[in-house]
């Protein structure tokens, strides 16, 4: 019996780089880091310009937290 095939999940989000707003579709498995505060999304695969980071809105960060099922744990 063969195992189940895992379907890759993609999301469409708005990102900013050098003042330009761009709609992109990303693979959620390609997300390396989501930095809250500066609202920076870091991917494992670089963008066309060779960079890995893009700015995102607070709303987009919140949506990604829900999609990725991220919980906040207090360090104290």
Backbone as CSV, one residue per row, in Angstrom:
resi,resn,N_x,N_y,N_z,CA_x,CA_y,CA_z,C_x,C_y,C_z
1,UNK,0.849,-1.185,0.000,0.000,0.000,0.000,0.887,1.239,0.000
2,UNK,0.586,2.160,-0.871,1.357,3.393,-0.969,0.876,4.406,0.053
3,UNK,1.805,5.283,0.489,1.475,6.330,1.461,0.683,7.449,0.825
4,UNK,0.135,8.271,1.671,-0.630,9.423,1.190,0.307,10.462,0.593
5,UNK,-0.171,11.110,-0.426,0.590,12.192,-1.060,0.243,13.484,-0.342
6,UNK,1.262,14.211,0.111,1.052,15.496,0.773,0.966,16.580,-0.289
7,UNK,-0.141,17.280,-0.290,-0.333,18.376,-1.231,0.335,19.634,-0.666
8,UNK,1.102,20.296,-1.484,1.754,21.531,-1.090,0.721,22.643,-1.026
9,UNK,0.829,23.477,0.000,-0.110,24.576,0.167,0.568,25.885,-0.218
10,UNK,-0.129,26.669,-1.016,0.354,27.970,-1.455,-0.578,29.054,-0.929
11,UNK,-0.029,30.242,-0.679,-0.829,31.390,-0.276,-0.405,32.597,-1.106
12,UNK,-1.361,33.478,-1.362,-1.062,34.726,-2.065,-1.012,35.842,-1.034
13,UNK,0.091,36.582,-1.029,0.271,37.657,-0.052,0.848,38.895,-0.738
14,UNK,0.742,40.023,-0.026,1.372,41.270,-0.482,2.693,41.427,0.252
15,UNK,3.732,41.800,-0.485,5.054,42.045,0.099,5.553,43.396,-0.377
16,UNK,6.559,43.940,0.323,7.155,45.215,-0.061,8.662,45.089,-0.124
17,UNK,9.237,45.734,-1.125,10.693,45.822,-1.252,11.000,47.140,-1.932
18,UNK,11.799,47.971,-1.295,12.198,49.282,-1.828,10.993,50.131,-2.216
19,UNK,9.927,50.075,-1.407,8.755,50.906,-1.635,7.755,50.365,-2.641
20,UNK,8.036,49.203,-3.231,7.120,48.619,-4.211,6.281,47.532,-3.572
21,UNK,4.986,47.576,-3.838,4.035,46.574,-3.357,3.894,45.515,-4.445
22,UNK,3.966,44.266,-4.065,3.893,43.179,-5.042,3.056,42.033,-4.487
23,UNK,2.180,41.481,-5.296,1.413,40.290,-4.930,2.233,39.073,-5.361
24,UNK,2.457,38.148,-4.433,3.197,36.933,-4.751,2.460,35.717,-4.207
25,UNK,2.692,34.601,-4.839,2.172,33.314,-4.358,3.376,32.540,-3.858
26,UNK,3.321,32.154,-2.573,4.454,31.432,-1.993,4.011,30.067,-1.464
27,UNK,4.945,29.157,-1.453,4.750,27.836,-0.868,4.985,27.987,0.630
28,UNK,4.025,27.588,1.471,4.209,27.786,2.905,5.377,26.962,3.446
29,UNK,5.765,25.897,2.755,6.920,25.106,3.184,8.235,25.846,2.912
30,UNK,8.183,26.927,2.145,9.376,27.702,1.819,9.629,28.830,2.827
31,UNK,8.729,28.983,3.804,8.903,30.026,4.808,9.958,29.568,5.821
32,UNK,11.004,30.369,5.939,12.074,30.061,6.894,11.828,30.758,8.231
33,UNK,11.317,32.004,8.173,11.140,32.771,9.408,10.105,33.868,9.180
34,UNK,9.316,34.114,10.204,8.366,35.225,10.229,8.734,36.068,11.445
35,UNK,9.312,37.232,11.219,9.759,38.109,12.306,8.698,39.152,12.584
36,UNK,8.087,39.046,13.767,7.090,40.041,14.153,7.803,41.263,14.706
37,UNK,7.141,42.364,14.718,7.772,43.635,15.098,8.182,44.329,13.822
38,UNK,9.279,43.863,13.189,9.622,44.461,11.891,8.746,43.919,10.760
39,UNK,7.929,42.867,11.047,7.071,42.252,10.033,7.866,41.875,8.788
40,UNK,8.829,41.018,8.977,9.682,40.555,7.897,9.462,39.071,7.657
41,UNK,9.271,38.723,6.404,9.126,37.332,5.997,10.413,36.900,5.324
42,UNK,10.993,35.797,5.790,12.211,35.249,5.209,11.892,33.900,4.589
43,UNK,12.288,33.742,3.332,12.045,32.483,2.629,13.337,31.676,2.505
44,UNK,13.202,30.379,2.261,14.355,29.504,2.046,14.922,29.687,0.640
45,UNK,14.046,30.001,-0.303,14.431,30.206,-1.695,14.477,31.701,-1.976
46,UNK,15.537,32.193,-2.587,15.630,33.649,-2.817,14.650,34.147,-3.879
47,UNK,14.351,35.433,-3.770,13.576,36.099,-4.802,14.476,36.323,-6.018
48,UNK,13.926,36.844,-7.094,14.683,37.037,-8.337,15.909,37.933,-8.160
49,UNK,15.847,38.874,-7.194,16.984,39.769,-6.966,18.044,39.160,-6.040
50,UNK,17.847,37.919,-5.613,18.818,37.225,-4.777,18.600,37.391,-3.285
51,UNK,17.664,38.233,-2.889,17.403,38.425,-1.458,16.373,37.403,-0.956
52,UNK,16.368,37.208,0.351,15.475,36.233,0.975,14.361,36.891,1.791
53,UNK,14.524,38.169,2.126,13.605,38.865,3.031,12.705,39.844,2.300
54,UNK,11.471,39.960,2.809,10.534,40.962,2.331,9.731,41.470,3.510
55,UNK,9.341,42.739,3.445,8.460,43.325,4.447,7.027,42.935,4.136
56,UNK,6.256,42.721,5.199,4.834,42.391,5.052,4.049,43.238,6.050
57,UNK,2.750,43.356,5.833,1.907,44.126,6.750,1.615,43.304,8.001
58,UNK,1.160,43.983,9.046,0.756,43.290,10.274,-0.389,42.322,9.992
59,UNK,-1.293,42.729,9.103,-2.428,41.873,8.754,-1.956,40.595,8.065
60,UNK,-0.993,40.730,7.158,-0.454,39.556,6.474,0.268,38.654,7.467
61,UNK,1.019,39.234,8.399,1.707,38.442,9.427,0.690,37.663,10.253
62,UNK,-0.415,38.307,10.639,-1.458,37.630,11.416,-2.084,36.481,10.628
63,UNK,-2.340,36.705,9.338,-2.914,35.648,8.498,-1.957,34.465,8.371
64,UNK,-0.660,34.752,8.202,0.325,33.673,8.111,0.422,32.898,9.417
65,UNK,0.331,33.601,10.560,0.341,32.920,11.867,-0.806,31.920,11.952
66,UNK,-1.984,32.312,11.461,-3.144,31.412,11.499,-2.952,30.229,10.556
67,UNK,-2.499,30.502,9.345,-2.288,29.436,8.355,-1.245,28.440,8.844
68,UNK,-0.166,28.958,9.451,0.922,28.097,9.925,0.652,27.521,11.310
69,UNK,-0.475,27.909,11.915,-0.874,27.423,13.237,0.209,27.722,14.278
70,UNK,0.663,28.974,14.311,1.708,29.397,15.232,1.077,29.874,16.529
71,UNK,1.566,29.356,17.642,1.107,29.769,18.959,2.179,30.621,19.610
72,UNK,1.755,31.605,20.389,2.679,32.434,21.151,2.855,31.826,22.530
73,UNK,4.107,31.617,22.905,4.425,31.072,24.223,5.250,32.110,24.953
74,UNK,4.779,32.527,26.128,5.521,33.511,26.912,6.797,32.892,27.448
75,UNK,7.884,33.637,27.336,9.183,33.157,27.802,9.337,33.315,29.312
76,UNK,8.500,34.097,29.945,8.625,34.350,31.379,8.022,33.249,32.183
